[in-house]
Amino acid sequence: MKLKPIYLYVILILLSAVCFVAGLLFGSFLVNPFNMSATDVSIILGYRLPRSLEAYLVGASLGLSGAVLQIILRNPLADGFTAGVSSASAVGAVFALCLGVSSAFIPLFAVVFGVFGIALVLALSKDSLDYTTLILAGIVLNIISTALIGFLKYVYQESIGGIVFWLMGGFFSVSFFKAFLLFVVFAVVFVVFLRSSLEMNLLSFDLKSATSLGLDVRIVRMIGFGLSAALVAVGVSFSGIIAFVGLITPHIVRAVAGYDSKVVMIGSSLFGGAFLLVSDLLSRCIAPSSEELPVGILTSFIGGIFFFYLLLKNKKGMWYG
C-alpha cells in the first residue's frame, strides 16, 4: 500500500524540521537550547545555520536532479554523479585550487566546467538522445574528468592536500549568501520541473506511445537533462563531490508513494535535503572533537552499497517496461 502524497509531504517536512534543528544543536559539542550562551548563539548564527541551509539545499538539489534524470532517461541508475556532471564540475574546482585563486571563485570555475560537461554529453549523444547513449556519454565524461584531475594533482603537487580534501565533499566554507544563491537556482528549476510533470509522466509510457500523444521526447529530455545537470553543477560547486544522494532518494520515494512524477520530484527534494542534513550531522559527530569526517565519504559508502543493490535488482532490465 502506497502513502498518499499529502502524508508523504507531511512526514518529510517534519523529518526535515527535526534534522534541521538537530543540525543546529549537535556537532563537535552540544548546544543546550534552554541555556544558550552568547558564544553558542554566535556559533549557531555564524556557522551552523548557514551550514545546515547549504546542506539541505544541496541535498534537495541532488535529490530533485536524480529524480528527473531517472524519469527522463528511464534508467534507475541515473543521477548527476553517474551522468558525469559532478566529475566535470570537480575538474573546474581542482583547476581553480591549482591556480591558487580566491576561494570565492572556486564555485564559478566548477559551474563553468560543469556546464561544459553538460554540453559535451549532449554533443556526444546528439544523434540518439536515449538513456543508453546519455549514460555511456556520462561514463566517458567521468573517465576524462578523472584523468584530468589525476594530471592536475601530479603537476600541482603542492596543492594536493586542498584538492583531496575538496574532492571528499563537505561544507567547510559556508555563508548565507551561498545558501541564498543555492535557493534561487533550486527554486527556479523546481518550478520549471513541476510545471512539466505531465510531460514527465508521459515519458513513463512506451516512447512510441508518448510520441503519438504529441510529446517531443527529444526536447523534453534535453531540457530535463540540461537543467538537472546545471542543478548538480551548482550544488557541487559549493560542496565538492557528494555522490549518490540523487540515486538513493528517488528510489525510496517511489517505493513508498508510487511513480507519479510530481510526487517523486517533490518527495525526492524533501528527502534529499533531510538525508544530506543527517549525513552532515553524522560527519560532525562521529569524528574526534577537533576533526570532522567529509560528508562525501559517508554518502559514497551508503550510496555504493545501494548502487550495488540496484544493479542486482535491475540486472534483467530497467524498471520501466
N, C-alpha and C positions, 0 to 999 in steps of 0.2 A: 504493500500500500504506500502510495506516494504522499508526501506532505503537500498541503495546499500552499500556493505561493505566499499568501499573507502570513501563514505560520512560519514558513521558511525565513521570510524577511524579518519578522519579529525576533525569532531565535538568533539570527545572525547579527542583528543590530544590538541585541542585549549582549551577545558574546563579544562583539566589538567594543562595546562600552566597558565591559568588565576587563578586557585585555588592555584597553587604553588606560584605565585607572591604575591597573597593576603596573603598567609601564612607567607611570609617574612615581609610584611609591616604592617599587622594588628595583634593585640593581646591586651595585657593589656594596651598598648599605641600605637599610630600610628607613623610610621616612614615615614617622608617625603622623597620620593626618589630623589627629586631635591635639597634637602638641608640636607644631612646626616652629622651628627657629627661623631667624632671618636668613641663615645660610641655607636651610632646607628650601625655603621659598625661592631663593636665588638659583639654586641648582635645578629646581623644577622648571621655573620660567625660562632660565637661560640655556638649559641643556636638555632635560628630559622631555619637556613639552614639544619643542621643535623636532626632537629626535623621534618621538612617538608619532607625530604628524607625518613626518617624512616616511617612516617605516610603513605606516598604514596606507599612505597614498601610493608608495611604490608597490606594495603588495596588491592593492586594488588594481593598479595599472597592469601588473603582470597577470593577475587573475583574469581581468577582462580581455587582455590581448590573447591569452591562451584559449579562452572560451571561443572567441571569434575565429581564431586560426583553426581550431578543431572543427568548427562548424563549416567554414567556407572551404576547407581542404578535405573535409570528410575523413579526417585522419585523427584517431585518438591519441597519437603520439606527438602531435604538433604543439609547439609553443615557441616563444621568442628565442629560447636557447637552442632548441633543435633546428629552428629556421635559420640560425646563423647570425641573427641581428645582434645578440648580446656580444658575441665574439668580435664582430666588426666594430661595435662601439668601444669595446675594450682596447682595440688597436689604437683608436684615437686617443684614449686616455693615457695609455702607455707611452705613446709618442709625445704627448704633452709633458709627461713626467720626465722623459729622457731629455727634452729640450730645456727643462727647468723653468717652465712658465709658471706664472702665479696659479695657485690652486683654484682661484675664481674662474680661470679659463679652461680648466680640465673638462667640465661638463660641455662646453662649446665644442671642443675637439671631439669628444665622444659622440655628440649628436651629429656632427658633420660626417664623421666616419660611419656612423650608424645609418644615416640617410644614404650615403654612398653604397653601403652594403645592401640596402633595400633595392636601390636602382640596379645593382649588379645581379641580384637574384631575379628581379623582374626581367632584366635583359636576357639572362640565361634561359628563362622559361617563356619568352615572348611568343614562340610558335605553338606552345602547348601548355596552357596555364592550368594543368591538372595537378592533383595533390602529389602524385609521384614525382613529377618534374620539379615542383617547388621544393619538396623535401630534399631531393637529391641536390638541387642548387644550394640549399641551406647547408648540406653536408660539405659541399665544395667550399662554400664561404667559411665554414668552421675550420677546415683544413688550412686554407690560405691564411686565415687570421692567426691560427696557432703558430704557423711558420713565421709570420711577420713578428709576432710577439717574441718568439724564441730568438729571432735575429736581433731585435732591439735589445733584449736582455743580454745577449752576447756582446754587442757593440758598446752598450752603455752600462757596463758592469757596476759603475759607481752608483747607479740609480736602482740597482736590482732589489734592494730592500724595500723601497717605496713601491716598486712595481708589484712585487709578490704580495705585499700587504694589501694593495688596492684590488688586485685580482681575486683575492679571497672574498671580497664583498663585505660591506658593513656600513654603518652610519657613524663615521668618526668626525666628520666636519658638517655640522648641521646649522640651519638658521631658519627663521620664519620666512625669509624671502624665498629660499629654495622650496620650502613647503608650499608657499603661495604659487610659485611657478608650476610645481607639480600638480596642484589642484586645478589651475586654469587649463592645462593641457588635458588632464584626465576628464574634467567636466565637459569640455568641447567634444572630445572623442566619444565619451559616454553617451551624450545626447544624440550624436550622429548615428551611433550603433543602435540605440533604442528606436530611433525613427526608421531604421532599416530592418527591424526584427521580422517583419513579414517576409521580406526577401530572404533573410537568413533561414526562416522555416522552410521556404520553398527549396532551398538547397539540400534539405534532408531527404527530398524525394529523389527518384531516379533523375539524372541530369537531363535526359531527353524529355521527361515529363515537365520538369521545371522550365525548360526552354519552350515547350509547347504552351505553357501558361503565360508566356510573354516575358520571362526573366532573361536578362542578358547576363548569363553566368560569368562570362569573362570580365565584364565591367565590375560586377559585384565583388568578385574575387580580388580583382586588382585593387579596388578601393579598400576593401576589408583588410587585405594583406598590408597595403601601404600604411594605413592608419594604425593597425596593430603593431607593425614594426616600429613606427615612429614613437608610439607609446612606450615600447620596450627600450628604445634608444634613449629617450628622456629619462626613464627610470634608472637605467644602468649608468647614465652619466653622473648621477648623484650618489649611487650606492655601490658601484662596482658590479661584478657579475654575481647575481643571486639566482641560482638555477632552480628550475623545476617547480616554482610556485605556480606558474601558468599551466603546467602539466597536471598537477595534483588537483587543484581546486575545482576545475570544471567537472572532473570525473565524480568527485564526491557530491557535488550539487546535483548532477544528473541522476546519481544513484538514489537520492532521497526525494527529488522533486520532479523528475521526468526530463523530457528533451525539448520543451518549448524554449526557443532561442532567447526570448526576452527574460524568462525566469533564470535561465542558465547564466546570462550575461550579468544580471543584477546580483544573483547569488554568488557568482564567482568573484565579483568585485568586492562584495562584503566579506566573503570568506577569505579571499586572498589577503585583504588588509588585516583581518584578525590573525590569520596564520603567520604572517610575517611579524606582527607585533609579538606574538608568543615566541617565535624563533629568536627575535632580537632580545627579548627579555631573558630567555634561557642563556643566550650567548653572554649576557652580562652577569648572570648569577652563577653559572657553573664553573667559570674560570676563577683563578685566585683573585683576591680583592684588588690587587694593583694591576690586573690584566683583564682582558676580555677576549672571548673567542669570536673571530669573524663569523658573522651570521651566515655567510655563504657556505661555510663548511657544514653547518647544521642542515641547511636546506638541500645541499648536494647529497649528503648522507641519506636523508629521508627520501629525497626525490629519486636517487639512484635505485633504492630498494623498490619504490613504487613503479619506476620505469621498467624494471626487470619483471615485476608482476604483470604489467600491462603487455609486455612482449609475450609472456607465456599465455596470457588470456586471449590475445588477439593474433596468435601466430597463424591461425587458419583464415584470417580475413579481418577487414575493418568492421567497426560496429555499425556502420551504415551498410545497407544492402549492396 
